[in-house]
Amino acid sequence: MSARFQPLAAYRDDAVVAIGEAGSRTTAELRRDVLAVAERLPAATEGSEVVIVCGDRYCFTVGVLAAWETGHGVALPPNTQPEVVRHLSRRSAVTLLLHDTDADEGADLRAWIAEGRARPPEPRELRAIDENRHVATVYTSGTTGDHQACAKTAGQLLGEAAVLGQTFGIGGGDRVLATVPPHHIYGLLFGILMPLLSGASFIRDTPFHAETVAATARRWGATALVSVPVHLRSLTVLEAGSLPAFHAVFSSGAPLPPATAAALIESHDLRATEVFGSSETGGIAWRVSETCREPWQPLPGIRVDVDVSGRLLLDSPFLPPTEARPYVAGDRIELLEDGRSFHLLGRSDGIIKIGGKRVSLA
C-alpha cells in the first residue's frame, strides 16, 4: 500500500505557520485560504499544472497547496524573468498562472485570498497526497543549454522534506528564514516544505542583502537560516552579535568556499551545514563545514557507490520512480573505508557552478 502525505498534520490549528511583514498566519488560516483558492481554480485534468510565481512565501504556499488540493501539479520556473514565466505558462499542460503582483496575466493570489476571507469556505482537512502522484515540475538552471524539466512525485518531494526535517532536528519551535526564492527547488524544500512537514514556522520575506538578512532574522526570531555561499559570505562582514544564534545554517546551490566557512565561524561562531544534491537527484549528502574538507555523509535512505571511472553511483528514494538504479551521476567521488562517506572530486562532465548556475568548461 502506498504512503500518503498530509502537509499540515504536524500543526495544531492555532499554531503559527508563517510570520513576516505581511502578518502572521495560523494553520487554521492557512487551511481556510488554501480551500478558498482551490474553489477558484479550474478543474484538474490528466497531467495539468499551475505555474506559481510569488515573492511572498505564504502566498506561494497557499498556491501550491491549493493546486495539490484540486489535483493539479505545480510548475516552478527556473527564474522569474517575464519571458521565462510566459514561455512556461504557454505549455499545454498549464491551466493557470498564479502570482502576487499587479500583472495583467494570470490571477493575483492576494485577491483570491482576500475574497476567501470575506466568504470563508466550509472548513475541512486538506486531502492527503499519494506518494506516487505527480506534484511538481522544477527546472535546472539551463546555463549550458535549455532548462531541463524535472518531474517530482509526492514521494520524492515531500518524502525528502520529511527526511530533511528529521535529519537536521527541525521542529515546532523553529522559525526558518530563507534567502533563496521558493521557486528554486532548494528554497522550496528547505524554506517551505521542510518547515511544513516538521511543524515549524517559516518567515514570509526573502531578504538578500546582509543587513536586511540580519534585521529580518532578529525581528522574527529566526532559528534556522537557508542560504547560499554568496549570501553567507556577505554576512561575514557584519559585526559580531548582529545575527541571532541560529541552531542551523544551511548552504547549497554551489560549493562553500573554505574562506567563507572559516569567516562565519570567526565572525559569528556559526557552522554551515552544506547540502549536496541537484534538481535531478534531490538531496544526496550533507556535512557540517569548518574547513570544507570534511567527508560527505549520505542522507538517510541513500546508498552511494563508485564505478571504475570514479563516478558516483546513487540509489535514492528521491530519484524518479522510473529511473534505473544505480543512477550514474556526473560527479566523481572518493568512497571512504566505511563504504558510506565520501569526498567530492569534481564533475566528470566539465560542469562547474558559479553563483549557483551551471557553467560548462567544454
BASE-885749 format. One record per atom (N, C-alpha, C): residue in three letters; y, x, z. Coordinates in steps of 0.001 Angstrom, whole numbers, plus 500000, padded with zeros to 6 digits. Each point is the difference from the previous one (the first is absolute). Example, Ala and Ser with C-alpha at 12.3 -4.5 7.8 and 13.67 -1.06 7.14 Angstrom:
ala;494310;513190;507800
ala;501190;499110;500000
ala;501200;500900;500000
ser;501050;499650;499280
ser;501190;500820;500060
ser;501090;499230;500730
REM end
This chain:
met;498804;500855;500000
met;501196;499145;500000
met;501241;500887;500000
ser;500951;499697;499133
ser;501191;500837;499882
ser;500946;499774;501172
ala;500766;501040;500320
ala;500981;499918;501079
ala;501239;499254;499524
arg;500748;499478;500969
arg;501234;499280;499697
arg;501100;500529;500915
phe;501220;500028;499464
phe;501147;500531;500735
phe;500985;498880;500301
gln;500450;499943;501252
gln;501057;499076;500404
gln;501196;500868;500417
pro;501027;500118;499132
pro;501064;500987;500229
pro;500770;499862;501303
leu;500053;498799;500598
leu;500814;499822;501200
leu;499160;499801;501251
ala;498708;500287;499928
ala;499102;499735;501122
ala;500313;500861;501223
ala;500675;501117;499818
ala;500264;500918;501115
ala;501186;499569;500857
tyr;500698;498927;499632
tyr;501231;499601;500684
tyr;499855;498681;500759
arg;500724;499894;501123
arg;500283;498689;500588
arg;501128;499357;499200
asp;500146;498685;500117
asp;501038;499306;499238
asp;501404;500477;500353
asp;500206;500404;501260
asp;501346;500410;500418
asp;500226;501506;499868
ala;499025;500716;499460
ala;500156;501447;499832
ala;501005;500298;498897
val;500806;501029;500194
val;500986;500396;498994
val;499309;500843;498938
val;500089;499540;498754
val;499380;500697;498873
val;500998;500940;499333
ala;501240;499537;499816
ala;501005;500769;499261
ala;501312;499997;500764
ile;500685;501149;499986
ile;501310;500116;500630
ile;500906;500791;499068
gly;501318;499774;500154
gly;500935;500739;499166
gly;501346;499330;499931
glu;500865;500528;499142
glu;501366;499500;499873
glu;500044;498513;499685
ala;499034;499513;499222
ala;500000;498593;499598
ala;499344;499092;501032
gly;499616;500548;501155
gly;499436;499180;501062
gly;498531;500278;500241
ser;499515;499526;501151
ser;498584;500152;500335
ser;499248;498726;499629
arg;498710;500155;499741
arg;499159;498859;499623
arg;498676;500091;500751
thr;499554;498848;500501
thr;498726;499925;500704
thr;498878;499654;499023
thr;498772;500051;500506
thr;498847;499620;499185
thr;500130;498566;499514
ala;500399;499096;500900
ala;500132;498592;499613
ala;501046;499834;498903
glu;501103;500730;500093
glu;501037;499909;498970
glu;499516;500584;498679
leu;499285;501120;500065
leu;499459;500588;498777
leu;499022;499040;499336
arg;499103;499408;500779
arg;499029;499065;499431
arg;500711;498810;499358
arg;501020;499472;500673
arg;500773;498885;499436
arg;500637;500392;498680
asp;500621;501163;499940
asp;500673;500429;498772
asp;498997;500246;498877
val;498844;500558;500334
val;498962;500226;498988
val;499537;498673;499411
leu;499723;499026;500848
leu;499526;498706;499510
leu;501073;499297;499175
ala;501269;500150;500395
ala;501089;499374;499240
ala;500109;500602;498610
val;499909;501317;499897
val;500072;500652;498688
val;498760;499678;499182
ala;498838;499964;500647
ala;498755;499686;499284
ala;500075;498630;499333
glu;500650;499043;500660
glu;500137;498658;499418
glu;500817;500015;498714
arg;500870;500976;499845
arg;500894;500058;498841
arg;499444;500860;498857
leu;498953;500747;500260
leu;499425;500848;498962
leu;499186;499169;499012
pro;499957;500420;498737
pro;499138;499314;499037
pro;498535;500172;500387
ala;499166;499083;499539
ala;498575;500073;500308
ala;499400;501279;499422
ala;499070;500576;500740
ala;499344;501225;499550
ala;498962;499690;498932
thr;499839;500927;499075
thr;498946;499939;498993
thr;499187;501293;500090
glu;498935;500101;499243
glu;499155;501189;500035
glu;500814;501259;499681
gly;500075;500911;500957
gly;500692;501265;499792
gly;501509;499938;500074
ser;500579;498875;500408
ser;501464;499884;500027
ser;500602;500861;501106
glu;501218;500476;499741
glu;500694;500867;500945
glu;501467;499610;500114
val;500589;500366;501121
val;501425;499829;500261
val;500599;501388;500200
val;501077;500306;499283
val;500710;501265;500195
val;500951;499835;501181
ile;499994;500961;500912
ile;500853;499918;501186
ile;500843;501262;500109
val;501324;499804;500033
val;500952;501105;500121
val;501025;499601;501055
cys;499841;500514;501206
cys;500893;499638;501100
cys;500391;501238;500791
gly;501287;500098;500342
gly;500451;501066;500866
gly;499721;499708;501465
asp;500034;498723;500374
asp;499728;499562;501365
asp;498485;499894;500174
arg;499445;500793;500896
arg;498548;500006;500186
arg;499468;498646;500466
tyr;500809;499253;500721
tyr;499531;498680;500423
tyr;499872;499077;498797
cys;501015;499955;499147
cys;499906;499185;498782
cys;498815;500445;499150
phe;499816;501309;499883
phe;498870;500533;499238
phe;498680;499487;500578
thr;499869;500051;501325
thr;498772;499555;500656
thr;499768;498517;499787
val;501051;499206;500111
val;499874;498564;499735
val;499492;499772;498582
gly;500581;500710;499033
gly;499583;499834;498611
gly;498552;500372;499773
val;499575;501135;500570
val;498612;500450;499832
val;499030;498997;500616
leu;500247;499599;501246
leu;499082;499082;500668
leu;499995;498627;499339
ala;501154;499558;499488
ala;500053;498709;499304
ala;499204;500052;498703
ala;500115;501105;499274
ala;499212;500157;498774
ala;498513;499962;500314
trp;499586;500719;501030
trp;498581;499997;500378
trp;499565;498619;500480
glu;500870;499322;500731
glu;499671;498660;500497
glu;499736;499039;498853
thr;500702;500183;498891
thr;499896;499104;498845
thr;498871;500408;499059
gly;499442;501198;500194
gly;498920;500457;499134
gly;500410;501016;498960
his;501282;500370;499976
his;500476;501035;499077
his;499717;501391;500565
gly;499966;500993;499110
gly;500171;501378;500410
gly;501475;500341;499929
val;500355;501195;500444
val;501382;500463;499867
val;500012;501240;499117
ala;501048;500136;499209
ala;500214;501181;499162
ala;501231;500719;500525
leu;499838;501258;500366
leu;501082;500764;500611
leu;500440;501099;499052
pro;501259;499991;499566
pro;500462;500962;498991
pro;500015;501420;500546
pro;499864;501004;499119
pro;500058;501393;500449
pro;501379;500399;500497
asn;501031;499307;499540
asn;501363;500190;500490
asn;500755;498708;499721
thr;501225;499916;500455
thr;500758;498754;499860
thr;501064;500070;498914
gln;499867;500923;499061
gln;500909;500019;498864
gln;499868;498681;499235
pro;501131;499357;499650
pro;499949;498666;499388
pro;499070;499899;498802
glu;500009;501002;499121
glu;499157;499922;498811
glu;498518;500077;500362
val;499671;500800;501002
val;498605;500097;500446
val;499543;498662;500577
val;500847;499382;500820
val;499653;498707;500591
val;499873;498932;498923
arg;500925;499986;499038
arg;499921;499014;498909
arg;498723;500181;499192
his;499664;501243;499691
his;498791;500274;499214
his;498759;499503;500742
leu;499926;500278;501290
leu;498860;499555;500791
leu;499945;498478;500082
ser;501160;499363;500122
ser;500057;498544;500140
ser;499600;499270;498726
arg;500025;500706;498861
arg;499636;499363;498731
arg;498498;500033;499729
arg;499231;500659;500856
arg;498549;500016;499811
arg;499454;498578;500047
ser;498976;499745;499218
ser;499481;498640;499860
ser;499466;499444;501318
ala;499504;500875;500881
ala;499435;499523;501263
ala;501066;499607;501014
val;501247;500418;499775
val;501061;499780;500985
val;500586;498604;499853
thr;500008;499261;501098
thr;500532;498640;499987
thr;501443;499914;500481
leu;500453;500991;500791
leu;501341;499911;500577
leu;500415;501354;500570
leu;501315;500230;499993
leu;500607;501142;500680
leu;500707;499490;501247
leu;499652;500547;501160
leu;500663;499665;501254
leu;500834;501192;500455
his;501232;499739;500453
his;500890;501080;500419
his;500917;499496;501103
asp;500832;500887;500529
asp;500989;499604;501012
asp;501382;500488;499589
thr;500334;499769;498728
thr;501288;500413;499444
thr;500692;498794;499383
asp;501166;500243;499401
asp;500732;498936;499314
asp;499696;499970;498507
ala;498941;500666;499574
ala;499641;500045;498580
ala;499661;498610;499476
asp;500268;499793;498710
asp;499715;498711;499377
asp;498511;499809;499729
glu;499290;501095;499736
glu;498582;499896;499674
glu;499174;499736;501250
gly;498906;499265;499823
gly;499083;499761;501099
gly;500571;499069;501047
ala;499447;500078;501212
ala;500398;499124;501102
ala;500423;500837;501198
asp;501080;499572;500647
asp;500528;500680;501178
asp;499238;499503;501232
leu;499208;500868;500591
leu;499214;499616;501170
leu;500874;499540;501157
arg;501183;500554;500121
arg;500871;499623;501112
arg;500322;498516;499954
ala;500238;499480;498796
ala;500309;498575;499846
ala;498785;499147;500328
trp;498836;500407;499526
trp;498782;499233;500270
trp;499678;499989;501494
ile;500205;501135;500668
ile;499747;500056;501438
ile;500966;499081;500744
ala;501277;500014;499601
ala;500994;499130;500643
ala;499666;498531;499791
glu;499570;499643;498802
glu;499608;498612;499731
glu;498812;499595;500863
gly;499068;500917;500186
gly;498835;499704;500829
gly;500355;499810;501458
arg;501013;500701;500466
arg;500421;499823;501390
arg;500700;498664;500194
ala;500699;499545;498952
ala;500663;498694;500079
ala;498982;498863;499972
arg;498912;500202;499239
arg;498930;498990;499917
arg;498671;500711;500228
pro;499664;500269;501258
pro;498817;500820;500291
pro;498708;499340;499524
pro;499071;500791;499493
pro;498696;499461;499614
pro;499157;499688;501233
glu;498954;499238;499816
glu;499069;499710;501089
glu;499362;501311;500465
pro;500107;500324;501298
pro;499462;501290;500453
pro;498474;500043;499924
arg;499477;501130;499608
arg;498553;500251;499965
arg;499783;501507;499876
glu;498777;500417;500215
glu;499654;501408;499842
glu;499958;500367;498516
leu;500274;501254;499697
leu;499861;500469;498629
leu;498521;500140;499657
arg;499696;499853;498732
arg;498613;500105;499554
arg;499510;501448;500115
ala;498743;500158;500382
ala;499390;501327;500020
ala;499774;500471;498565
ile;499990;501306;499810
ile;499917;500598;498666
ile;498678;500752;499878
asp;499191;499621;499019
asp;498707;500642;499790
asp;500184;501451;499563
glu;499147;500884;500500
glu;500144;501430;499712
glu;499865;500334;498519
asn;499316;499159;499238
asn;499782;500277;498576
asn;501111;499474;499099
arg;500948;499285;500584
arg;501054;499387;499193
arg;501046;501033;499574
his;500432;499899;498745
his;501109;500836;499529
his;501284;499551;500687
val;500708;500955;500617
val;501229;499636;500706
val;501236;500725;499489
ala;499835;501130;499305
ala;501197;500751;499601
ala;499710;500918;498824
thr;501053;500234;499221
thr;500008;501063;499002
thr;501164;500916;500330
val;499685;501259;500252
val;501034;501005;500250
val;499966;500992;498851
tyr;501037;500817;499907
tyr;500137;500885;498842
tyr;500248;501434;500437
thr;499435;500939;499234
thr;500288;501412;500223
thr;501424;500295;499548
ser;500498;501185;500367
ser;501400;500328;499707
ser;500275;500127;498511
gly;498991;500384;499197
gly;500171;500019;498550
gly;500839;501130;499461
thr;500220;501045;500786
thr;500845;501099;499539
thr;499401;500716;498795
thr;498664;500034;499934
thr;499343;500711;498903
thr;499587;499066;498879
gly;500445;498778;500010
gly;499627;499030;498972
gly;500301;498607;500496
asp;499277;499006;499472
asp;500211;498629;500421
asp;499575;499817;501452
his;500648;499025;500658
his;499574;499628;501342
his;498595;499414;499916
gln;499083;500507;500812
gln;498622;499530;499983
gln;499812;498921;501060
ala;499465;498849;499577
ala;499761;498902;500925
ala;498757;500267;500833
cys;500077;499708;501294
cys;498868;500147;500913
cys;499789;498662;500697
ala;498924;499311;499644
ala;499694;498708;500605
ala;499384;500214;501377
lys;500379;499147;500952
lys;499510;500123;501368
lys;499419;498675;500477
thr;498809;500072;500605
thr;499431;498836;500661
thr;500486;499961;501448
ala;499753;498870;500667
ala;500358;499907;501414
ala;499226;501014;500828
gly;498732;500232;499629
gly;499213;500984;500730
gly;500599;501383;499925
gln;500510;500363;498817
gln;500645;501302;499855
gln;501295;500074;500799
leu;500897;499041;499757
leu;501366;500086;500517
leu;500068;499645;501486
leu;499489;498831;500359
leu;500065;499576;501393
leu;498989;500770;500846
gly;498860;500345;499387
gly;499035;500820;500723
gly;500577;501350;500366
glu;500725;500615;499064
glu;500629;501283;500298
glu;501072;499857;501069
ala;500819;498953;499907
ala;501057;499803;500994
ala;499418;499863;501402
ala;498883;499280;500123
ala;499356;499848;501307
ala;499487;501340;500518
val;499389;500795;499127
val;499491;501318;500393
val;501145;500913;500432
leu;501117;499953;499281
leu;501146;500841;500354
leu;500516;499668;501394
gly;500142;498716;500295
gly;500480;499605;501315
gly;499083;500462;501115
gln;498685;499867;499781
gln;499028;500424;501009
gln;499989;501519;500150
thr;500057;500717;498876
thr;499938;501462;500036
thr;501195;500602;500728
phe;501182;499428;499774
phe;501222;500603;500534
phe;500532;499281;501236
gly;499220;499066;500537
gly;500362;499376;501265
gly;501230;499121;499945
ile;500228;499332;498873
ile;501131;499078;499881
ile;499605;498661;500618
gly;500870;499438;500840
gly;499664;498756;500683
gly;501205;499131;500268
gly;499806;499014;500857
gly;501006;498973;500231
gly;501320;500500;500545
gly;500013;501133;500666
gly;501253;500511;500534
gly;500794;500845;499035
asp;499487;500194;498797
asp;500661;500890;499045
asp;501017;499280;499124
arg;501020;500764;499619
arg;500988;499554;499015
arg;500067;501064;498906
val;499633;499612;498799
val;499825;500948;498901
val;501232;499992;499101
leu;500586;501174;499810
leu;501145;500183;499109
leu;499546;500815;498800
ala;500295;499530;498795
ala;499603;500705;498781
ala;501217;500336;499156
thr;500021;501222;499475
thr;501036;500395;499041
thr;499480;499889;498569
val;498790;499482;499854
val;499349;499856;498693
val;500047;498531;499604
pro;500458;499650;498798
pro;500107;498590;499616
pro;498647;499309;499971
pro;499968;498699;500267
pro;498716;499299;500131
pro;499251;499788;498702
his;500657;500175;498833
his;499248;499856;498753
his;499151;501229;499707
his;500245;501106;500688
his;499171;501203;499880
his;498768;499804;500880
ile;498808;500370;499513
ile;498783;499700;500759
ile;500017;500632;501387
tyr;500585;501173;500137
tyr;500112;500630;501322
tyr;500899;499171;500908
gly;501149;499553;499474
gly;500888;499150;500779
gly;499385;498658;500325
leu;499228;499441;499065
leu;499314;498727;500228
leu;498953;500143;501102
leu;499143;501009;499884
leu;498912;500171;500958
leu;500516;500332;501396
phe;500836;501023;500108
phe;500427;500483;501309
phe;501183;499219;500565
gly;500874;499497;499119
gly;501214;499343;500467
gly;499864;498517;500250
ile;498975;499354;499401
ile;499837;498552;500156
ile;498581;499618;500410
leu;498995;500376;499203
leu;498646;499505;500251
leu;499382;500603;501259
met;500198;501286;500248
met;499486;500594;501239
met;500589;499316;501233
pro;501328;499797;500084
pro;500526;499245;501141
pro;499425;498588;500097
leu;499914;499290;498863
leu;499500;498625;500033
leu;498576;499936;500542
leu;499139;500877;499524
leu;498595;499964;500417
leu;499800;500555;501400
ser;501029;500664;500545
ser;499893;500610;501331
ser;500764;499225;501061
gly;500728;498962;499616
gly;500795;499249;500956
gly;501296;500675;500383
ala;500446;500981;499214
ala;501254;500708;500269
ala;501165;499299;499308
ser;501209;500403;500331
ser;501201;499518;499314
ser;500413;501016;498943
phe;500644;499524;498940
phe;500601;500929;499043
phe;501494;499736;499917
ile;500742;501045;499691
ile;501455;499900;499880
ile;500341;499658;498563
arg;500847;498993;499816
arg;500259;499425;498682
arg;500735;500943;499065
asp;500818;500868;500562
asp;500863;500860;499194
asp;499243;501241;499522
thr;500484;500593;498894
thr;499406;501224;499454
thr;501088;501063;499883
pro;500296;500712;501082
pro;501045;501030;499940
pro;499494;501252;499292
phe;500917;500706;499334
phe;499634;501222;499289
phe;500685;501238;500581
his;501294;499885;500318
his;500761;501154;500460
his;499697;500291;501467
ala;500031;501268;500356
ala;499562;500429;501323
ala;500722;499266;501128
glu;501329;499913;499912
glu;500759;499353;501074
glu;499642;498524;500119
thr;499765;499348;498852
thr;499643;498580;500016
thr;498595;499797;500543
val;499086;500905;499644
val;498640;499930;500546
val;500052;500105;501520
ala;500748;500967;500497
ala;500094;500200;501445
ala;500628;498792;500689
ala;501089;499480;499430
ala;500680;498852;500606
ala;499108;498765;499993
thr;499303;499763;498893
thr;499108;498844;499903
thr;498847;500128;500987
ala;499428;501187;500091
ala;498882;500224;500922
ala;500418;499764;501444
arg;501176;500496;500377
arg;500472;499821;501377
arg;500322;498539;500278
arg;500681;499349;499057
arg;500441;498624;500248
arg;498824;499060;500222
trp;498944;500172;499201
trp;498890;499046;500057
trp;498790;500540;500749
gly;500144;501137;500626
gly;498920;500522;500834
gly;498747;500361;499233
ala;500160;500637;498850
ala;498836;500363;499188
ala;499099;500977;500751
thr;498700;499767;499909
thr;499023;500895;500636
thr;499187;500780;498974
ala;500042;499577;498734
ala;499271;500693;498933
ala;500895;500071;498773
leu;499980;501143;499333
leu;500824;500224;498810
leu;499089;500285;498809
val;500226;499267;498915
val;499258;500184;498749
val;500969;500599;498996
ser;499745;501226;499552
ser;501003;500684;499198
ser;499347;500922;498977
val;500832;500768;499331
val;499565;500956;498976
val;500640;501352;500318
pro;499464;501086;499450
pro;500512;501324;500370
pro;501499;500190;499822
val;500567;499494;498906
val;501427;500230;499771
val;500844;499311;501070
his;499586;498819;500464
his;500736;499318;501067
his;499794;500708;501337
leu;498777;500453;500253
leu;499740;500715;501252
leu;500805;501292;500070
arg;500119;500683;498881
arg;500803;501230;499982
arg;501443;499708;500390
ser;500545;498875;499518
ser;501390;499668;500329
ser;500173;499715;501487
leu;498944;499506;500659
leu;500094;499706;501428
leu;500083;501264;500846
thr;499534;501111;499462
thr;499971;501235;500796
thr;501388;500572;500264
val;501009;499545;499255
val;501359;500509;500221
val;500736;499200;501071
leu;499418;498881;500446
leu;500632;499200;501044
leu;499893;500701;501345
glu;500932;499688;500881
glu;499991;500598;501330
glu;498767;499563;500776
ala;499521;500863;500863
ala;498886;499657;500885
ala;500371;498775;500830
gly;499055;499087;500156
gly;500247;498782;500762
gly;500535;498851;499180
ser;500288;500227;498717
ser;500545;498924;499166
ser;498920;499043;499513
leu;498737;500407;500086
leu;498884;499138;499611
leu;499244;499547;501239
pro;499433;498792;499978
pro;499148;499595;501117
pro;498717;500828;500016
ala;499262;499914;501092
ala;498749;500760;500126
ala;498875;499227;499310
phe;500005;500007;498661
phe;498946;499320;499249
phe;498626;500486;500471
his;499061;499068;500169
his;498645;500467;500311
his;499212;500277;498725
ala;500551;499594;498840
ala;499361;500321;498722
ala;501075;500170;498940
val;499896;501081;499236
val;500862;500238;498840
val;499071;500273;498824
phe;500032;499131;498995
phe;499102;500125;498857
phe;500741;500585;498807
ser;499303;500844;499257
ser;500559;500605;498793
ser;498969;499924;498893
ser;500430;499546;498824
ser;499111;499946;498842
ser;500866;499971;498750
gly;499358;499921;498840
gly;500721;499943;498735
gly;500183;501348;499340
ala;499951;501069;500777
ala;500136;501375;499506
ala;499591;500923;501140
pro;499634;501248;499705
pro;499644;500930;501079
pro;501180;500239;500944
leu;499706;500088;501279
leu;501024;500310;500995
leu;500198;501513;500052
pro;501201;500499;499695
pro;500222;501452;500060
pro;499835;500524;501427
pro;499383;501158;500174
pro;499857;500570;501346
pro;501329;500140;500735
ala;501062;500334;499274
ala;501305;500162;500649
ala;500493;498682;500582
thr;499716;498889;499317
thr;500410;498691;500513
thr;499196;499634;501235
ala;498689;500237;499965
ala;499158;499718;501161
ala;500471;500800;501212
ala;500299;501280;499795
ala;500455;500852;501100
ala;501361;499557;500522
ala;500895;499605;499088
ala;501345;499578;500408
ala;499964;498689;500771
leu;499094;499091;499646
leu;499856;498748;500742
leu;499598;500275;501446
ile;499086;500949;500172
ile;499565;500351;501350
ile;501140;500652;500773
glu;500684;500937;499360
glu;501070;500741;500677
glu;501180;499104;500350
ser;500397;499113;499078
ser;501217;499209;500214
ser;499757;498733;500809
his;498816;499378;499837
his;499777;498698;500643
his;498662;499892;500728
asp;499233;501089;500055
asp;498676;499988;500636
asp;499116;498895;499403
leu;500072;499838;498685
leu;499204;499001;499287
leu;499006;500700;499085
arg;498763;499519;500023
arg;498951;500529;499134
arg;499596;498927;499004
ala;500118;500336;498736
ala;499740;499015;498948
ala;498505;499868;499742
thr;499560;498763;499841
thr;498643;499718;499545
thr;500046;499838;498493
glu;499451;500966;499279
glu;499946;499919;498545
glu;498816;499136;499580
val;500210;499206;498963
val;498937;499163;499449
val;499824;500360;498534
phe;498779;500297;499617
phe;499658;500410;498643
phe;499265;498858;499308
gly;500470;499629;498812
gly;499358;498944;499227
gly;500763;499784;498711
ser;499715;498891;499341
ser;500676;499685;498742
ser;499943;498500;499774
ser;500781;499531;499028
ser;499956;498582;499640
ser;498598;499603;499563
glu;499319;500896;499283
glu;498675;499689;499461
glu;498925;499959;501083
thr;500060;500930;500946
thr;498916;500153;500971
thr;500266;499340;501341
gly;501262;499669;500293
gly;500346;499647;501360
gly;500048;501251;500859
gly;500125;499814;501303
gly;500042;501142;500906
gly;498668;500723;500041
ile;500054;501316;500127
ile;498784;500818;500035
ile;499866;500729;501333
ala;501053;500690;500424
ala;499893;500856;501183
ala;501362;500149;500665
trp;499987;500593;501188
trp;501230;500176;500773
trp;499910;501285;500827
arg;501158;500444;500459
arg;500062;501120;500927
arg;501342;499961;500715
val;500041;500493;501219
val;501260;500204;500710
val;500470;501408;499672
ser;501169;500091;499379
ser;500442;501267;499415
ser;501019;500718;500875
glu;499601;501172;500480
glu;500934;500915;500649
glu;500307;501178;499082
thr;498959;500479;499301
thr;500172;501123;499072
thr;499733;499599;498553
cys;499473;498780;499790
cys;499574;499513;498678
cys;498820;500806;499452
arg;499312;500698;500889
arg;498760;500685;499624
arg;498795;499392;500717
glu;500226;498950;500773
glu;498909;499347;500703
glu;499053;499334;498997
pro;498704;499928;500293
pro;499079;499316;499086
pro;500239;498497;499994
trp;499668;499381;498889
trp;500102;498553;499850
trp;498747;499330;500568
gln;500205;498854;500667
gln;498903;499224;500568
gln;499871;498684;499231
pro;498825;499699;499429
pro;499852;498731;499275
pro;500239;498804;500920
leu;500601;498952;499463
leu;500150;498755;500735
leu;498623;499400;500271
pro;499870;499159;501034
pro;498705;499385;500298
pro;499418;499270;498785
gly;498703;500170;499794
gly;499316;499336;498893
gly;500018;500764;498698
ile;500697;501135;499963
ile;500143;500773;498759
ile;499116;501244;500066
arg;499285;500256;498903
arg;499169;501196;499884
arg;500543;500866;498871
val;500102;501282;500258
val;500486;500935;498988
val;498940;501064;499737
asp;500015;500512;498793
asp;499132;501100;499597
asp;500749;500785;498931
val;499377;501017;499453
val;500644;500835;499001
val;498991;500311;498905
asp;500453;499997;498729
asp;499089;500322;498905
asp;500034;501503;499709
val;499244;500424;499000
val;499856;501437;499733
val;501312;500647;499569
ser;500938;499187;499490
ser;501293;500548;499584
ser;501062;499865;501086
gly;499587;499529;501180
gly;500928;499909;501116
gly;500762;498696;500092
arg;499678;499023;499151
arg;500726;498731;500029
arg;499492;499101;501125
leu;500918;499223;500544
leu;499691;499067;501076
leu;499146;498851;499475
leu;498874;499755;500666
leu;499154;498839;499737
leu;500194;499027;501152
leu;500253;498743;499670
leu;500443;499034;501004
leu;499155;498736;499970
asp;499571;499563;501182
asp;499398;498679;500171
asp;500818;499287;501066
ser;500618;498888;499613
ser;500974;499359;500885
ser;499986;498490;499821
pro;500127;499238;501099
pro;500134;498546;499881
pro;501329;499575;499393
phe;500931;500941;499832
phe;501309;499676;499440
phe;500060;500224;498495
leu;498903;500473;499407
leu;499893;500099;498541
leu;499716;498625;499410
pro;500307;499785;498718
pro;499644;498728;499363
pro;498502;499735;500138
pro;499601;498757;500263
pro;498578;499695;500189
pro;499132;500391;498813
thr;500579;499990;498789
thr;499219;500321;498804
thr;499995;501492;499675
glu;500728;500799;500761
glu;500090;501439;499721
glu;498686;500702;500346
ala;499514;500831;499076
ala;498780;500763;500254
ala;500227;500983;501145
arg;498976;500161;500840
arg;500034;500961;501085
arg;499040;501138;499694
pro;500368;501242;500359
pro;501293;500382;500567
pro;501097;500024;498944
tyr;501211;499705;500436
tyr;501176;500067;499140
tyr;500445;501459;499918
val;500201;500474;498771
val;500429;501385;499802
val;501525;500030;499956
ala;500604;500524;501044
ala;501461;500042;500087
ala;500544;501212;499248
gly;501303;499989;499773
gly;500644;501108;499301
gly;500428;501122;500918
asp;499521;499964;501259
asp;500390;501002;500988
asp;498856;500977;500246
arg;500339;501266;500197
arg;499023;501015;500370
arg;500058;500208;501517
ile;498831;500141;500606
ile;499958;500168;501449
ile;499035;501115;500390
glu;500170;500471;501226
glu;499017;500863;500653
glu;499400;499194;501141
leu;498730;499626;499877
leu;499327;499230;501040
leu;499582;500946;501119
leu;500322;499639;501243
leu;499730;500882;501134
leu;498588;499793;500548
glu;499616;500820;500966
glu;498609;500044;500449
glu;499509;498690;500588
asp;500908;499189;500559
asp;499550;498738;500588
asp;499626;498968;498947
gly;500265;500299;498726
gly;499647;499090;498918
gly;500925;498812;499856
arg;501079;499961;500779
arg;500947;498877;499936
arg;501429;500473;499755
ser;500485;500869;500842
ser;501385;500451;499864
ser;500112;500975;498833
phe;501223;500127;499486
phe;500179;500820;498803
phe;501432;500503;499906
his;500176;501014;499163
his;501321;500482;499613
his;500254;499582;498558
leu;501214;499563;499724
leu;500398;499704;498624
leu;500404;501298;499312
leu;499515;500173;498773
leu;500302;501214;499239
leu;500889;499733;498796
gly;500462;498758;499841
gly;500841;499668;498851
gly;499281;499077;499039
arg;500659;499723;498901
arg;499461;499081;499002
arg;499198;500759;498943
ser;499002;499319;499440
ser;499221;500579;498906
ser;500537;499595;498639
asp;501002;499092;499990
asp;500501;499468;498725
asp;501432;500414;499702
gly;500546;500967;500741
gly;501351;500476;499720
gly;501095;499059;500434
ile;499690;499042;500888
ile;501007;499064;500487
ile;500477;500460;501372
ile;501311;500019;500189
ile;500568;500234;501319
ile;500935;498844;500321
lys;500382;499890;501278
lys;500950;498971;500402
lys;501303;500651;500421
ile;501084;499517;499402
ile;501343;500446;500356
ile;500790;498768;500403
gly;500442;499955;501261
gly;500725;498831;500477
gly;499190;498728;499909
gly;498657;500113;500152
gly;499147;498826;499960
gly;499621;499548;498617
lys;500447;500712;498952
lys;499673;499631;498623
lys;499041;501023;499402
arg;499074;499501;499177
arg;499033;500888;499366
arg;500629;500678;498787
val;499819;501300;499934
val;500533;500785;498890
val;498876;500871;499459
ser;499809;499969;498679
ser;498952;500797;499373
ser;500522;501395;499678
leu;499172;501005;500311
leu;500329;501380;499651
leu;499394;500395;498661
ala;499249;499083;499392
ala;499345;500299;498713
ala;501013;499993;498875
REM end
